[in-house]
Amino acid sequence: MSESRFKIHLPETPSNMTEAEWQSRLDLAACYRLVDYYGWTSVVYNHITSRIPDTDHFLINPFGMRYDEIRASDLIKVDVDGEKLSASDWPVNRAGYLIHSAIHRARPDDLHCVIHTHEAISQALCALNSPVIPVTQEGCQFYQRVGYHDFGGIVLDGSEEKKITAALGTQNHTLILKNHGLITAGPSCVWAFTRHYAFTRNASVQLQAMAAGTLNLINEDVMAKTREQFEGGDAQAGAKERHPEWPALLRLIDDRDPTWKL
C-alpha cells in the first residue's frame, strides 16, 4: 500500500489473528497514543478497553506500560472477567478492569469501547457539586446522556458494579465518577475518544464560565435538537466518514511515532 498525504500505511493482518481483532488492536492502540498526546494519562494507570467484534473478548493495556509505549501487538486479550486469553509477559490490572467489565456486561449491544481517565479538567468537575452543563455546541452531545456515581473508595472488588450500571442506565454513554474521574463509552474507539475530547472541552468552558460569572444556559429543546444532530450524523456536514477527524488524528500520531501500529 502506498502512502499519500491523506492516508497512512497500515501493516497486514498477522497470520495468527482475525482481521477484526487486528483492526480492533490498531484502533485501540491509536486511542491510547491519542489519550497520551492530549495529556489525559496518569503514567501507567487507568484503562481503555475495546471489544473484539462478534466476540466476548476484549483488549486492554499491559499494566505497567505508558500509553505512549503501547503498540497494537502489545494489547492483551481478556474475557469479560479480565482473565488473560493471549500470551504476554505483562500483567493485567484486574482490579482496574472492574469498572470496565461492569459497563461491558451492562451494555453489550452498544458500548464496546470504554475510556476511563483521571485528567485534571474532568476531575475538577467531578469534585464540584454541580451537574454537567452543556454550554457549547459540542457539549450538547451530553444532554441527558451523563450518569453520576458517588465516590466510595478505590474500586477493588465487584461491590459497586450495580451502582455503576444503575448510573449508566440504558441511554447514558458518559459517567461522572464523583471525586474520581471520567468515563466515556461508545460503539467503537472512535466514538468513545471523540466523546472524551468533546466532554473535556465542554468541561473546561463550563468551569471557566462558572468562575467568571453567570452561565448563559442553552434552551433544553435546542440542546436536545443539537444532540440528535450529533448522534444522527447531521453534524458531519456531508462528510463521507462518520468521524472525519479520525483519519486526521491517525496521521497526527503516525507522524509523531509510527510504532503504534506494530
C-alpha positions as CSV (number, residue, x, y, z in Angstrom):
1,M,0.0,0.0,0.0
2,S,1.4,3.4,-1.0
3,E,1.3,6.3,1.4
4,S,-0.3,9.6,0.5
5,R,-0.9,12.9,2.0
6,F,-4.2,11.8,3.5
7,K,-3.6,8.1,4.2
8,I,-1.0,6.2,6.3
9,H,0.4,2.7,5.6
10,L,-1.0,0.0,7.9
11,P,0.6,-3.4,8.3
12,E,-1.2,-6.5,7.0
13,T,-3.2,-8.6,9.5
14,P,-0.9,-11.1,11.3
15,S,-1.5,-14.7,10.4
16,N,-2.3,-15.7,14.0
17,M,-5.4,-13.5,14.4
18,T,-8.6,-12.4,12.6
19,E,-8.9,-9.2,10.6
20,A,-11.5,-8.0,13.1
21,E,-9.1,-8.5,16.0
22,W,-6.2,-6.7,14.2
23,Q,-8.4,-3.7,13.3
24,S,-9.5,-3.5,16.9
25,R,-5.9,-3.6,18.1
26,L,-5.0,-0.8,15.7
27,D,-7.9,1.4,16.7
28,L,-7.3,0.8,20.4
29,A,-3.5,1.4,20.2
30,A,-4.2,4.6,18.3
31,C,-6.7,5.6,21.1
32,Y,-4.0,5.0,23.8
33,R,-1.5,7.2,21.9
34,L,-4.1,9.9,21.4
35,V,-5.0,9.9,25.1
36,D,-1.3,10.4,25.8
37,Y,-1.0,13.1,23.2
38,Y,-3.8,15.1,24.8
39,G,-2.3,14.7,28.3
40,W,-5.0,12.7,29.8
41,T,-2.8,9.9,31.2
42,S,-1.8,9.0,34.8
43,V,1.5,7.4,33.9
44,V,0.5,3.7,33.8
45,Y,-2.9,3.9,35.5
46,N,-6.4,3.9,34.1
47,H,-7.6,1.8,31.1
48,I,-9.2,1.9,27.7
49,T,-10.9,-1.4,26.7
50,S,-12.4,-2.5,23.4
51,R,-14.5,-5.4,22.5
52,I,-13.3,-7.5,19.5
53,P,-16.4,-7.5,17.2
54,D,-18.7,-10.5,17.4
55,T,-16.9,-12.0,20.4
56,D,-17.0,-11.7,24.2
57,H,-13.3,-10.9,24.2
58,F,-11.8,-7.6,25.0
59,L,-8.5,-5.8,24.5
60,I,-6.7,-3.9,27.4
61,N,-3.4,-2.3,28.1
62,P,-0.5,-4.3,29.6
63,F,-0.3,-2.9,33.1
64,G,3.0,-1.1,33.6
65,M,3.4,0.3,30.1
66,R,3.0,4.0,29.5
67,Y,0.3,4.9,27.0
68,D,2.9,6.4,24.6
69,E,4.7,3.0,24.5
70,I,1.7,0.8,23.7
71,R,1.6,-0.9,20.3
72,A,-1.2,-2.8,18.7
73,S,0.6,-6.1,19.3
74,D,1.2,-5.3,23.0
75,L,-2.5,-5.2,23.8
76,I,-3.7,-8.2,25.8
77,K,-6.9,-10.1,25.0
78,V,-9.1,-10.9,28.0
79,D,-12.5,-12.2,28.8
80,V,-15.2,-10.2,30.4
81,D,-13.8,-11.0,33.9
82,G,-10.3,-9.8,32.9
83,E,-8.7,-13.2,32.6
84,K,-5.9,-13.3,30.1
85,L,-6.5,-15.1,26.8
86,S,-3.4,-14.1,25.0
87,A,0.3,-14.6,25.9
88,S,2.1,-11.6,27.4
89,D,4.8,-11.0,29.9
90,W,2.9,-8.1,31.2
91,P,0.2,-8.4,33.8
92,V,-3.5,-7.2,33.5
93,N,-4.7,-4.9,36.3
94,R,-7.9,-6.9,37.0
95,A,-8.9,-4.5,39.8
96,G,-8.8,-1.6,37.4
97,Y,-10.8,-3.6,34.9
98,L,-13.7,-4.0,37.3
99,I,-15.3,-0.7,36.2
100,H,-14.9,-1.6,32.5
101,S,-16.3,-5.1,32.9
102,A,-19.4,-3.7,34.7
103,I,-20.1,-1.4,31.6
104,H,-19.4,-4.1,29.1
105,R,-21.7,-6.5,30.9
106,A,-24.5,-3.9,31.2
107,R,-24.4,-2.6,27.6
108,P,-23.2,-5.5,25.4
109,D,-25.0,-4.2,22.3
110,D,-23.8,-0.6,22.1
111,L,-20.9,0.3,24.4
112,H,-17.9,-1.6,23.0
113,C,-15.2,0.8,23.9
114,V,-14.7,2.3,27.4
115,I,-12.3,5.1,28.2
116,H,-11.5,6.0,31.8
117,T,-9.2,8.8,32.7
118,H,-8.2,11.0,35.7
119,E,-7.4,14.1,33.6
120,A,-7.5,17.3,35.7
121,I,-10.3,19.2,33.9
122,S,-12.8,16.5,34.3
123,Q,-11.6,15.6,37.8
124,A,-12.2,19.3,38.7
125,L,-15.8,19.0,37.5
126,C,-16.1,15.6,39.4
127,A,-15.1,17.4,42.6
128,L,-17.9,20.0,42.3
129,N,-21.4,19.8,43.5
130,S,-22.6,20.7,40.0
131,P,-24.0,18.6,37.1
132,V,-22.5,18.6,33.7
133,I,-24.0,21.7,31.9
134,P,-23.8,21.8,28.1
135,V,-22.5,25.3,27.5
136,T,-21.0,24.7,24.0
137,Q,-22.3,23.3,20.7
138,E,-20.3,20.1,21.1
139,G,-21.3,19.9,24.8
140,C,-24.9,19.3,23.7
141,Q,-24.0,15.8,22.9
142,F,-24.1,15.1,26.6
143,Y,-27.6,16.4,27.3
144,Q,-29.4,13.6,29.1
145,R,-26.5,11.3,28.4
146,V,-24.5,11.6,31.6
147,G,-24.8,9.4,34.7
148,Y,-23.3,10.1,38.2
149,H,-21.7,7.7,40.6
150,D,-20.7,8.7,44.2
151,F,-17.2,8.0,45.4
152,G,-16.8,5.0,47.7
153,G,-13.1,4.5,47.7
154,I,-10.8,2.7,45.2
155,V,-12.9,0.1,43.2
156,L,-11.1,-3.1,44.2
157,D,-14.0,-5.6,44.1
158,G,-17.4,-6.0,42.4
159,S,-19.4,-4.4,45.1
160,E,-20.0,-1.2,43.2
161,E,-21.0,-2.9,39.9
162,K,-24.7,-2.5,40.5
163,K,-24.3,1.2,41.4
164,I,-22.2,1.9,38.3
165,T,-24.6,0.1,35.9
166,A,-27.6,1.9,37.6
167,A,-25.8,5.3,37.0
168,L,-25.2,4.2,33.4
169,G,-28.8,3.2,32.7
170,T,-29.9,2.4,29.2
171,Q,-29.2,5.8,27.5
172,N,-26.1,7.3,29.1
173,H,-22.7,6.9,27.4
174,T,-20.8,9.0,29.9
175,L,-20.2,8.7,33.6
176,I,-19.1,11.2,36.2
177,L,-17.4,9.3,38.9
178,K,-17.6,11.8,41.7
179,N,-14.2,12.8,43.2
180,H,-12.7,10.3,40.9
181,G,-12.7,10.7,37.1
182,L,-14.4,10.5,33.8
183,I,-15.7,7.6,31.7
184,T,-16.9,7.9,28.1
185,A,-18.0,4.9,26.0
186,G,-19.3,4.2,22.6
187,P,-19.8,1.6,19.9
188,S,-16.2,2.0,18.8
189,C,-12.9,3.6,19.9
190,V,-13.7,6.5,17.5
191,W,-16.9,7.2,19.3
192,A,-15.5,6.9,22.8
193,F,-12.5,9.1,22.0
194,T,-14.4,11.8,20.3
195,R,-16.8,11.9,23.2
196,H,-14.0,12.2,25.6
197,Y,-12.5,15.1,23.6
198,A,-15.8,16.9,23.4
199,F,-16.5,16.3,27.1
200,T,-13.2,17.8,28.3
201,R,-13.6,20.8,26.1
202,N,-17.1,21.5,27.4
203,A,-16.0,20.9,31.0
204,S,-13.2,23.4,30.6
205,V,-15.5,26.0,29.2
206,Q,-18.1,25.3,31.9
207,L,-15.6,25.6,34.7
208,Q,-14.1,28.9,33.3
209,A,-17.6,30.3,32.7
210,M,-18.7,29.4,36.2
211,A,-15.7,31.1,37.7
212,A,-16.3,34.2,35.5
213,G,-19.9,34.8,36.2
214,T,-23.5,33.6,35.4
215,L,-23.7,31.0,32.7
216,N,-25.7,31.7,29.5
217,L,-27.8,28.5,29.5
218,I,-28.9,26.8,26.3
219,N,-32.6,26.1,25.9
220,E,-33.4,22.4,26.6
221,D,-35.2,22.0,23.3
222,V,-32.1,23.3,21.5
223,M,-29.8,21.0,23.4
224,A,-32.0,18.0,22.5
225,K,-32.0,19.0,18.8
226,T,-28.3,19.5,18.7
227,R,-27.6,16.2,20.5
228,E,-29.7,14.5,17.8
229,Q,-27.7,16.2,15.1
230,F,-24.5,14.8,16.5
231,E,-26.0,11.3,17.1
232,G,-27.7,11.1,13.8
233,G,-24.7,12.4,11.7
234,D,-26.1,15.7,10.6
235,A,-23.3,17.5,12.4
236,Q,-20.8,15.9,9.9
237,A,-21.9,18.4,7.3
238,G,-22.0,15.9,4.4
239,A,-18.6,14.3,5.1
240,K,-18.4,10.7,3.8
241,E,-17.0,9.4,7.0
242,R,-19.0,9.4,10.3
243,H,-16.0,10.9,12.1
244,P,-13.8,12.7,9.5
245,E,-11.4,13.8,12.3
246,W,-10.3,10.2,13.0
247,P,-8.0,9.8,9.9
248,A,-6.5,13.2,10.7
249,L,-5.9,12.0,14.3
250,L,-4.2,8.8,13.0
251,R,-1.9,10.9,10.8
252,L,-1.0,13.0,13.8
253,I,0.1,10.1,16.0
254,D,1.7,8.4,13.0
255,D,3.8,11.5,12.3
256,R,4.9,11.5,15.9
257,D,5.8,7.8,16.3
258,P,4.6,5.1,13.8
259,T,5.4,2.3,16.2
260,W,1.8,2.3,17.5
261,K,0.7,0.2,14.5
262,L,3.3,-2.6,15.0
